[in-house]
Amino acid sequence: MKKINVIMPKLGMTMKRGEILEWRKKAGDPVRKGEVIAVVQSEKLTGEIKAPEDGCLVEILHDAGAEVPVGEAIAIIETEE
């Protein structure tokens, strides 16, 4: 099994941190590549985080409401590969 970090994306040129608005999946849920798993926002933009691969969302590293630096892992997905 392979573990993939889901990272806080950079939604805008000046974005340094983002807030997790909500998790659409919870730890233990299966996910499909391209499926929305969370919603995040910067000072100006709101965006969806999609699963990068099929697998299982094994761990959520930051709860909704948390502010997380761009590029930091917010969750871990485990794949069959």
Secondary structure, DSSP 8 states (H G I E B T S, - for coil): -EEEEEE----STT--EEEEEEESS-TT-EE-TT-EEEEEE-SS-EEEEE-SSSEEEEEE-S-TT-EEETT-EEEEEEE--
